[in-house]
């Protein structure tokens, strides 16, 4: 994984390509899309771009909340990570009330 080895530009390229494809089939690939959004949020956070990171996390949150499909344990786990990352993003962005 390029983002875990700090090859951010390569990681971003692959994740954005995956994001584009997953968005086209969001009805089928909800967990994969959620995971991709989380990874992009982490990538932008590691670059010091909190606002950009927050945009991906908020998209992940909306995706989960509007998902009409079955909410599997795997999807619940991914969303738990999303909420954890959201809390960190809000705290780092000076919005402690939203982080709580």
Steps between C-alpha positions, in 0.01 A plus 500: 500500500659823384342715769639283779854529361473879464495492121212744511490615139486142369250405767280797420503416130386142560244594764346774285469260207336243729272769643379596155417140415342423836278809488360375170391176670437623853191280529718188476829607658400694813766347731774547241395859439493570873850352539630705206358822644657423838840440340478824303412684820804351673722593205389864503524518877860376485568777249368754749187570295232464765220659300555270203517203737175606662325517162575133434392401850173690471432330167564164669260592780224594255562183301455287809194689623323483163592139424177313448671161486575264783734634765743212550750468784774589251321819396439588864872457572595729210253762618639477853838593352336786309349642820836467679675687218222762497548562872873549446442730202252715691729520805800593284287754315405684817147361520506306828121498535471302178784270607316387812 
